[in-house]
């Protein structure tokens, strides 16, 4: 039991510090709230609500604190008292060795795996030129069901969650980093950067390269830097895994990468092969579209892909941040395969220019059961109405 002296020391050390999250006009779920405390303030580990329930607080190396609020209703504010709990901090979100790579887990349950080893062939018929590393698979639902596919028999160059461009022009040559079997280009993992774990979030940074193979010698055209962060989400409306992917793409030379108008490429989510066929997968967009043919070439704030699993039904909603290029997301929903792409170049050509990073951010919400549009809307609302935090005493 904590002694009275210990309790007083912790209380006085934080000097009655509180934070308040301002209200928003919409419901918000999985609300990530970040704030900076005064330099002379003690470093808290808990944030306690008026009803006594508490949330973990994580502070990074730069002094930025983070909490995640499972749900906050429209019009409601939330005030939390900060404190420092006895004992060591428990790292709820952790990184460990996974399936031919690194696995991120939250609360002891695996959320996703990042493939770092391209040498292992899942089947003997896989050609060497399409072996790759640097993508997310498997991604798992809260029940443990796998909601991504890898090296499917009908499109073996598809890989879970991956981000290469398809039709591209580099140094006057047409190249393709997506269809690696064409041998015009490829995208591969080059390095793992920072990794971290914590009670609120954990993740990793990685560097990938899109390499042009269409010229006399291979040459890197684009550096594709990934940052992946998974969250623990206490008090959520239902069990869900939540993680973010930020890609920062920069020119590897003084030459731009030109991206003509095209109907797929740049981001892909592939479901398990068991969901193949025109009736095998479930789609739902933020605009209420469930017919994949009607949804193709539409734009949306989020898009869900799911199918039958050991939990009955499981799937992933991909939420676009409002500041992404050409948001709302232009979609390519495949008519028969369990797959969709988010394709800014559907709306016309553009280029990635030297010295001008091209940044894209997505949030993923993975659930079991029927796709819940209200929940996905509430999760997206946290991107459009991020937490405004004030620090008080």
KOLTITOR-929865 format. One record per residue (C-alpha): residue number from 1; residue in one letter; z, x, y negated. Coordinates in steps of 0.2 Angstrom, whole numbers, plus 5000, padded with zeros to 4 digits. Each point is the difference from the previous one (the first is absolute). Layout:
N
@resi NUM; resn A; up Z; east X; north Y
...
//
This chain:
393
@resi 1; resn X; up 5000; east 5000; north 5000
@resi 2; resn X; up 4996; east 5006; north 4983
@resi 3; resn X; up 5016; east 5006; north 4990
@resi 4; resn X; up 5004; east 4992; north 4983
@resi 5; resn X; up 4998; east 5017; north 4992
@resi 6; resn X; up 4983; east 5002; north 5008
@resi 7; resn X; up 4995; east 4983; north 4994
@resi 8; resn X; up 5006; east 5003; north 4982
@resi 9; resn X; up 4991; east 5017; north 5000
@resi 10; resn X; up 4983; east 4992; north 5004
@resi 11; resn X; up 5002; east 4986; north 4988
@resi 12; resn X; up 5005; east 5011; north 4986
@resi 13; resn X; up 4986; east 5012; north 5004
@resi 14; resn X; up 4987; east 4987; north 4998
@resi 15; resn X; up 5009; east 4993; north 4985
@resi 16; resn X; up 4996; east 4982; north 5003
@resi 17; resn X; up 4981; east 5003; north 5001
@resi 18; resn X; up 4989; east 4985; north 5003
@resi 19; resn X; up 4981; east 4997; north 5000
@resi 20; resn X; up 4991; east 4983; north 4996
@resi 21; resn X; up 4983; east 4995; north 5007
@resi 22; resn X; up 4992; east 4989; north 4987
@resi 23; resn X; up 4992; east 4983; north 5006
@resi 24; resn X; up 4982; east 4997; north 5003
@resi 25; resn X; up 4991; east 4983; north 5000
@resi 26; resn X; up 4995; east 5001; north 5018
@resi 27; resn X; up 5009; east 5003; north 5017
@resi 28; resn X; up 5001; east 5018; north 5005
@resi 29; resn X; up 5003; east 5008; north 5018
@resi 30; resn X; up 5002; east 5018; north 5005
@resi 31; resn X; up 5003; east 5004; north 4981
@resi 32; resn X; up 5001; east 5019; north 4998
@resi 33; resn X; up 5011; east 5004; north 4985
@resi 34; resn X; up 5001; east 5017; north 4993
@resi 35; resn X; up 5011; east 5006; north 4985
@resi 36; resn X; up 5007; east 5016; north 4993
@resi 37; resn X; up 5018; east 5002; north 4996
@resi 38; resn X; up 5008; east 5009; north 4986
@resi 39; resn X; up 5001; east 5019; north 5003
@resi 40; resn X; up 5019; east 4999; north 5000
@resi 41; resn X; up 5002; east 4985; north 5012
@resi 42; resn X; up 5006; east 5003; north 5018
@resi 43; resn X; up 4987; east 4998; north 5013
@resi 44; resn X; up 5002; east 4983; north 5009
@resi 45; resn X; up 4996; east 4996; north 5018
@resi 46; resn X; up 5003; east 4981; north 5000
@resi 47; resn X; up 4995; east 4985; north 4988
@resi 48; resn X; up 5011; east 4985; north 5003
@resi 49; resn X; up 4996; east 4982; north 4995
@resi 50; resn X; up 5012; east 4987; north 4993
@resi 51; resn X; up 5003; east 4993; north 5018
@resi 52; resn X; up 5005; east 5016; north 5007
@resi 53; resn X; up 4984; east 5004; north 5009
@resi 54; resn X; up 4994; east 5018; north 4997
@resi 55; resn X; up 4983; east 5009; north 5000
@resi 56; resn X; up 4998; east 5019; north 5003
@resi 57; resn X; up 4995; east 5011; north 4985
@resi 58; resn X; up 4989; east 5015; north 5003
@resi 59; resn X; up 4998; east 5014; north 4986
@resi 60; resn X; up 4986; east 5012; north 5001
@resi 61; resn X; up 4999; east 5018; north 4995
@resi 62; resn X; up 4995; east 4995; north 4982
@resi 63; resn X; up 5015; east 4989; north 4998
@resi 64; resn X; up 4990; east 4983; north 5002
@resi 65; resn X; up 5010; east 4987; north 5009
@resi 66; resn X; up 4993; east 4987; north 5011
@resi 67; resn X; up 5005; east 4984; north 5008
@resi 68; resn X; up 4991; east 4986; north 5009
@resi 69; resn X; up 5004; east 4982; north 4998
@resi 70; resn X; up 4994; east 4989; north 5014
@resi 71; resn X; up 4997; east 4984; north 4990
@resi 72; resn X; up 5003; east 4995; north 4982
@resi 73; resn X; up 4995; east 4982; north 4994
@resi 74; resn X; up 4990; east 4996; north 4985
@resi 75; resn X; up 5010; east 5000; north 4984
@resi 76; resn X; up 5015; east 5009; north 5008
@resi 77; resn X; up 5007; east 5016; north 4994
@resi 78; resn X; up 5011; east 5011; north 5011
@resi 79; resn X; up 5015; east 5011; north 4994
@resi 80; resn X; up 5007; east 5013; north 5012
@resi 81; resn X; up 5015; east 5011; north 4999
@resi 82; resn X; up 4997; east 5018; north 5005
@resi 83; resn X; up 5012; east 5010; north 5011
@resi 84; resn X; up 5001; east 5015; north 5012
@resi 85; resn X; up 5005; east 4996; north 5018
@resi 86; resn X; up 5011; east 5011; north 5010
@resi 87; resn X; up 4992; east 5011; north 5013
@resi 88; resn X; up 4982; east 5007; north 5003
@resi 89; resn X; up 4985; east 4990; north 4995
@resi 90; resn X; up 4991; east 4993; north 5015
@resi 91; resn X; up 4981; east 5003; north 4999
@resi 92; resn X; up 4993; east 4983; north 5005
@resi 93; resn X; up 4982; east 5005; north 4997
@resi 94; resn X; up 4996; east 5015; north 5010
@resi 95; resn X; up 4985; east 5011; north 5005
@resi 96; resn X; up 4999; east 5007; north 5018
@resi 97; resn X; up 4987; east 5006; north 5012
@resi 98; resn X; up 4989; east 4986; north 5006
@resi 99; resn X; up 4984; east 4996; north 5010
@resi 100; resn X; up 4989; east 5016; north 4997
@resi 101; resn X; up 5008; east 5000; north 4982
@resi 102; resn X; up 5015; east 4995; north 4990
@resi 103; resn X; up 5008; east 4983; north 5001
@resi 104; resn X; up 5010; east 4991; north 4986
@resi 105; resn X; up 5014; east 4988; north 5005
@resi 106; resn X; up 5011; east 4988; north 4990
@resi 107; resn X; up 5017; east 4995; north 5007
@resi 108; resn X; up 4995; east 5008; north 5017
@resi 109; resn X; up 4984; east 4991; north 5002
@resi 110; resn X; up 4983; east 5009; north 4999
@resi 111; resn X; up 4990; east 4994; north 4985
@resi 112; resn X; up 4984; east 5011; north 5002
@resi 113; resn X; up 4993; east 5016; north 5007
@resi 114; resn X; up 4990; east 5013; north 4990
@resi 115; resn X; up 4987; east 5009; north 5012
@resi 116; resn X; up 5001; east 5018; north 4997
@resi 117; resn X; up 4992; east 5006; north 5016
@resi 118; resn X; up 4981; east 4997; north 5003
@resi 119; resn X; up 4998; east 5009; north 5016
@resi 120; resn X; up 5006; east 4987; north 5012
@resi 121; resn X; up 4987; east 4988; north 5006
@resi 122; resn X; up 5005; east 4983; north 5005
@resi 123; resn X; up 4985; east 4998; north 5011
@resi 124; resn X; up 4987; east 5012; north 5008
@resi 125; resn X; up 4985; east 4992; north 4991
@resi 126; resn X; up 5007; east 5005; north 4982
@resi 127; resn X; up 4988; east 5012; north 4992
@resi 128; resn X; up 5008; east 5016; north 4992
@resi 129; resn X; up 4991; east 4996; north 4983
@resi 130; resn X; up 5011; east 4984; north 4998
@resi 131; resn X; up 5017; east 5008; north 5005
@resi 132; resn X; up 5010; east 4999; north 4984
@resi 133; resn X; up 5018; east 5001; north 4993
@resi 134; resn X; up 5007; east 4993; north 4984
@resi 135; resn X; up 5002; east 4981; north 5002
@resi 136; resn X; up 5014; east 4987; north 5004
@resi 137; resn X; up 5001; east 4994; north 5018
@resi 138; resn X; up 5009; east 4992; north 5008
@resi 139; resn X; up 5007; east 4989; north 4987
@resi 140; resn X; up 5013; east 4989; north 5008
@resi 141; resn X; up 5008; east 4983; north 4995
@resi 142; resn X; up 5019; east 4997; north 5000
@resi 143; resn X; up 4999; east 4994; north 5018
@resi 144; resn X; up 4992; east 5017; north 5005
@resi 145; resn X; up 4982; east 4992; north 5002
@resi 146; resn X; up 4986; east 5011; north 4996
@resi 147; resn X; up 4988; east 4993; north 4987
@resi 148; resn X; up 4987; east 5014; north 4998
@resi 149; resn X; up 4987; east 5007; north 5011
@resi 150; resn X; up 4993; east 5017; north 5003
@resi 151; resn X; up 4983; east 5006; north 5007
@resi 152; resn X; up 4995; east 4983; north 5005
@resi 153; resn X; up 4986; east 5000; north 5013
@resi 154; resn X; up 4987; east 4991; north 4989
@resi 155; resn X; up 5004; east 5010; north 4984
@resi 156; resn X; up 5009; east 5016; north 5006
@resi 157; resn X; up 5000; east 5007; north 4982
@resi 158; resn X; up 5012; east 4987; north 4994
@resi 159; resn X; up 5018; east 5005; north 4998
@resi 160; resn X; up 5015; east 4989; north 4996
@resi 161; resn X; up 5001; east 5002; north 4981
@resi 162; resn X; up 4988; east 5013; north 4993
@resi 163; resn X; up 4992; east 5003; north 4983
@resi 164; resn X; up 4983; east 5010; north 5001
@resi 165; resn X; up 4985; east 4995; north 4990
@resi 166; resn X; up 4984; east 4994; north 5009
@resi 167; resn X; up 4984; east 5001; north 4990
@resi 168; resn X; up 5002; east 5015; north 4987
@resi 169; resn X; up 4989; east 5012; north 4991
@resi 170; resn X; up 5006; east 5018; north 4997
@resi 171; resn X; up 4990; east 5014; north 4992
@resi 172; resn X; up 4985; east 4989; north 5002
@resi 173; resn X; up 5002; east 4997; north 5019
@resi 174; resn X; up 5005; east 4984; north 5008
@resi 175; resn X; up 5015; east 5002; north 5011
@resi 176; resn X; up 5012; east 4989; north 5009
@resi 177; resn X; up 5019; east 5004; north 5004
@resi 178; resn X; up 5003; east 4984; north 5010
@resi 179; resn X; up 4987; east 5000; north 5013
@resi 180; resn X; up 5004; east 5017; north 5007
@resi 181; resn X; up 4989; east 4998; north 5015
@resi 182; resn X; up 4985; east 5001; north 4988
@resi 183; resn X; up 5006; east 5018; north 4996
@resi 184; resn X; up 4996; east 4999; north 4982
@resi 185; resn X; up 5018; east 5001; north 4995
@resi 186; resn X; up 5018; east 4999; north 5006
@resi 187; resn X; up 5018; east 4997; north 4993
@resi 188; resn X; up 5014; east 5011; north 5008
@resi 189; resn X; up 5018; east 5004; north 4997
@resi 190; resn X; up 5003; east 5017; north 4992
@resi 191; resn X; up 5019; east 5001; north 4997
@resi 192; resn X; up 5016; east 4991; north 5000
@resi 193; resn X; up 5010; east 5001; north 4984
@resi 194; resn X; up 5017; east 4993; north 4995
@resi 195; resn X; up 5010; east 4990; north 5012
@resi 196; resn X; up 5016; east 4991; north 4997
@resi 197; resn X; up 5012; east 4987; north 5007
@resi 198; resn X; up 5014; east 4989; north 4993
@resi 199; resn X; up 5010; east 4984; north 5000
@resi 200; resn X; up 4987; east 4990; north 4990
@resi 201; resn X; up 4983; east 5009; north 5003
@resi 202; resn X; up 4992; east 5015; north 5009
@resi 203; resn X; up 4983; east 5006; north 5001
@resi 204; resn X; up 4987; east 5015; north 4999
@resi 205; resn X; up 4986; east 5007; north 4990
@resi 206; resn X; up 4984; east 5006; north 5008
@resi 207; resn X; up 4984; east 5008; north 4995
@resi 208; resn X; up 4983; east 4995; north 5008
@resi 209; resn X; up 4983; east 5006; north 4996
@resi 210; resn X; up 4983; east 4991; north 5000
@resi 211; resn X; up 4988; east 5013; north 5005
@resi 212; resn X; up 4981; east 4999; north 4997
@resi 213; resn X; up 4990; east 5006; north 5016
@resi 214; resn X; up 4983; east 4995; north 4994
@resi 215; resn X; up 4996; east 5017; north 4991
@resi 216; resn X; up 4997; east 5017; north 5007
@resi 217; resn X; up 5019; east 5003; north 5002
@resi 218; resn X; up 5015; east 4989; north 5000
@resi 219; resn X; up 5008; east 4997; north 4983
@resi 220; resn X; up 5015; east 4990; north 4995
@resi 221; resn X; up 4994; east 4987; north 4988
@resi 222; resn X; up 5017; east 4990; north 4997
@resi 223; resn X; up 5018; east 5004; north 5002
@resi 224; resn X; up 5009; east 4984; north 5006
@resi 225; resn X; up 5019; east 5001; north 4997
@resi 226; resn X; up 5011; east 4987; north 5009
@resi 227; resn X; up 5018; east 4995; north 4996
@resi 228; resn X; up 5008; east 4988; north 5012
@resi 229; resn X; up 5017; east 4993; north 4997
@resi 230; resn X; up 5009; east 4987; north 5012
@resi 231; resn X; up 5014; east 4990; north 4994
@resi 232; resn X; up 5016; east 4992; north 5008
@resi 233; resn X; up 5000; east 4982; north 4993
@resi 234; resn X; up 5017; east 4992; north 5002
@resi 235; resn X; up 5002; east 4981; north 4997
@resi 236; resn X; up 4981; east 4996; north 5002
@resi 237; resn X; up 4995; east 4982; north 5003
@resi 238; resn X; up 4994; east 5006; north 5017
@resi 239; resn X; up 4999; east 5016; north 5010
@resi 240; resn X; up 4986; east 5011; north 4993
@resi 241; resn X; up 4995; east 5017; north 4999
@resi 242; resn X; up 4994; east 5006; north 4983
@resi 243; resn X; up 4992; east 5016; north 4995
@resi 244; resn X; up 4989; east 5007; north 4986
@resi 245; resn X; up 4984; east 5011; north 5001
@resi 246; resn X; up 4994; east 5009; north 4984
@resi 247; resn X; up 4984; east 5010; north 5001
@resi 248; resn X; up 4996; east 5012; north 4986
@resi 249; resn X; up 4982; east 5006; north 5002
@resi 250; resn X; up 4993; east 5014; north 4990
@resi 251; resn X; up 4984; east 5010; north 5000
@resi 252; resn X; up 5001; east 5016; north 5010
@resi 253; resn X; up 4986; east 5008; north 4990
@resi 254; resn X; up 4992; east 4999; north 4983
@resi 255; resn X; up 4988; east 4987; north 5007
@resi 256; resn X; up 5004; east 4981; north 4999
@resi 257; resn X; up 5000; east 4989; north 5016
@resi 258; resn X; up 4988; east 4985; north 4996
@resi 259; resn X; up 5003; east 4984; north 5009
@resi 260; resn X; up 4985; east 4988; north 5000
@resi 261; resn X; up 5003; east 4981; north 5003
@resi 262; resn X; up 5004; east 4997; north 5018
@resi 263; resn X; up 5009; east 4987; north 5011
@resi 264; resn X; up 5014; east 5010; north 5008
@resi 265; resn X; up 5010; east 5016; north 5000
@resi 266; resn X; up 5014; east 5007; north 4989
@resi 267; resn X; up 5014; east 4991; north 5009
@resi 268; resn X; up 5000; east 4993; north 5018
@resi 269; resn X; up 5013; east 4991; north 5010
@resi 270; resn X; up 4995; east 4998; north 5019
@resi 271; resn X; up 5010; east 4989; north 5011
@resi 272; resn X; up 5002; east 5002; north 5019
@resi 273; resn X; up 4986; east 4999; north 5012
@resi 274; resn X; up 5008; east 4985; north 5008
@resi 275; resn X; up 4996; east 4990; north 4984
@resi 276; resn X; up 4981; east 5004; north 5001
@resi 277; resn X; up 4988; east 4985; north 4999
@resi 278; resn X; up 4996; east 4987; north 4987
@resi 279; resn X; up 5016; east 4990; north 5006
@resi 280; resn X; up 5011; east 5014; north 5004
@resi 281; resn X; up 5008; east 5004; north 4983
@resi 282; resn X; up 5009; east 4990; north 4986
@resi 283; resn X; up 4995; east 5003; north 4982
@resi 284; resn X; up 5008; east 4993; north 4984
@resi 285; resn X; up 4997; east 5005; north 4982
@resi 286; resn X; up 5010; east 4996; north 4985
@resi 287; resn X; up 4987; east 4987; north 4995
@resi 288; resn X; up 5004; east 4990; north 5016
@resi 289; resn X; up 4984; east 5005; north 5009
@resi 290; resn X; up 5002; east 5001; north 5019
@resi 291; resn X; up 4981; east 5000; north 5005
@resi 292; resn X; up 4995; east 5019; north 5001
@resi 293; resn X; up 4982; east 4995; north 4995
@resi 294; resn X; up 5005; east 4990; north 4985
@resi 295; resn X; up 5013; east 5014; north 4995
@resi 296; resn X; up 4987; east 5014; north 5001
@resi 297; resn X; up 4995; east 5006; north 4983
@resi 298; resn X; up 5014; east 4991; north 4992
@resi 299; resn X; up 5014; east 5008; north 4989
@resi 300; resn X; up 5018; east 4998; north 5004
@resi 301; resn X; up 5018; east 5006; north 4995
@resi 302; resn X; up 5004; east 5002; north 5018
@resi 303; resn X; up 4992; east 4999; north 5017
@resi 304; resn X; up 5008; east 4997; north 5017
@resi 305; resn X; up 4994; east 5005; north 5017
@resi 306; resn X; up 5009; east 4995; north 5016
@resi 307; resn X; up 4998; east 4995; north 5018
@resi 308; resn X; up 5009; east 4996; north 5017
@resi 309; resn X; up 5013; east 5013; north 5004
@resi 310; resn X; up 5016; east 5001; north 5011
@resi 311; resn X; up 5009; east 4990; north 4986
@resi 312; resn X; up 4987; east 4986; north 5001
@resi 313; resn X; up 4992; east 5004; north 4984
@resi 314; resn X; up 5001; east 5015; north 4988
@resi 315; resn X; up 4991; east 5008; north 4986
@resi 316; resn X; up 4998; east 5009; north 4984
@resi 317; resn X; up 4998; east 4995; north 4982
@resi 318; resn X; up 4992; east 5013; north 4989
@resi 319; resn X; up 5005; east 4997; north 4982
@resi 320; resn X; up 4991; east 5008; north 4985
@resi 321; resn X; up 5009; east 5007; north 4985
@resi 322; resn X; up 4993; east 4991; north 4984
@resi 323; resn X; up 4995; east 5017; north 4992
@resi 324; resn X; up 4988; east 5004; north 5014
@resi 325; resn X; up 4982; east 5003; north 4995
@resi 326; resn X; up 4990; east 4984; north 5001
@resi 327; resn X; up 5015; east 4989; north 5005
@resi 328; resn X; up 5001; east 4987; north 5007
@resi 329; resn X; up 4995; east 5008; north 5016
@resi 330; resn X; up 4981; east 4998; north 5005
@resi 331; resn X; up 5001; east 4996; north 5018
@resi 332; resn X; up 4989; east 5004; north 5015
@resi 333; resn X; up 5006; east 4989; north 5015
@resi 334; resn X; up 4990; east 5004; north 5016
@resi 335; resn X; up 4993; east 4984; north 5008
@resi 336; resn X; up 5005; east 5005; north 5018
@resi 337; resn X; up 5011; east 5016; north 5000
@resi 338; resn X; up 5019; east 5000; north 4996
@resi 339; resn X; up 4997; east 5010; north 4984
@resi 340; resn X; up 4998; east 4999; north 4981
@resi 341; resn X; up 4996; east 5012; north 4986
@resi 342; resn X; up 5005; east 5000; north 4982
@resi 343; resn X; up 4984; east 5005; north 4991
@resi 344; resn X; up 4999; east 5003; north 4981
@resi 345; resn X; up 4982; east 5006; north 5001
@resi 346; resn X; up 4995; east 4983; north 5006
@resi 347; resn X; up 5001; east 4995; north 4982
@resi 348; resn X; up 4988; east 5014; north 4995
@resi 349; resn X; up 4999; east 5019; north 5000
@resi 350; resn X; up 5013; east 5012; north 4993
@resi 351; resn X; up 5004; east 5018; north 5001
@resi 352; resn X; up 5015; east 5011; north 5002
@resi 353; resn X; up 4998; east 5013; north 4986
@resi 354; resn X; up 5008; east 5018; north 5000
@resi 355; resn X; up 5017; east 5000; north 4991
@resi 356; resn X; up 5002; east 4981; north 5001
@resi 357; resn X; up 5011; east 4996; north 5015
@resi 358; resn X; up 4996; east 4983; north 5008
@resi 359; resn X; up 5016; east 4992; north 5005
@resi 360; resn X; up 5002; east 4984; north 5011
@resi 361; resn X; up 5017; east 4992; north 5006
@resi 362; resn X; up 5003; east 4988; north 5014
@resi 363; resn X; up 5016; east 4992; north 5007
@resi 364; resn X; up 5000; east 4994; north 5018
@resi 365; resn X; up 5011; east 4986; north 5007
@resi 366; resn X; up 5000; east 4999; north 5019
@resi 367; resn X; up 5008; east 4984; north 5008
@resi 368; resn X; up 5001; east 4990; north 5016
@resi 369; resn X; up 4996; east 4982; north 5001
@resi 370; resn X; up 4988; east 4989; north 4990
@resi 371; resn X; up 4993; east 5009; north 4984
@resi 372; resn X; up 5011; east 4994; north 4986
@resi 373; resn X; up 4990; east 4998; north 4984
@resi 374; resn X; up 5016; east 4996; north 4989
@resi 375; resn X; up 5008; east 5016; north 5006
@resi 376; resn X; up 4985; east 5011; north 4997
@resi 377; resn X; up 4998; east 4992; north 4983
@resi 378; resn X; up 5018; east 5005; north 4996
@resi 379; resn X; up 4998; east 5017; north 5006
@resi 380; resn X; up 4984; east 5002; north 4989
@resi 381; resn X; up 5010; east 4993; north 4985
@resi 382; resn X; up 5011; east 5016; north 5001
@resi 383; resn X; up 4984; east 5010; north 4996
@resi 384; resn X; up 4995; east 4989; north 4986
@resi 385; resn X; up 5018; east 4997; north 4993
@resi 386; resn X; up 5009; east 5017; north 5004
@resi 387; resn X; up 5018; east 5001; north 4998
@resi 388; resn X; up 5006; east 5003; north 4982
@resi 389; resn X; up 5017; east 5008; north 5002
@resi 390; resn X; up 5013; east 5002; north 4987
@resi 391; resn X; up 5015; east 5011; north 5002
@resi 392; resn X; up 5017; east 4995; north 4993
@resi 393; resn X; up 5019; east 5002; north 5001
//
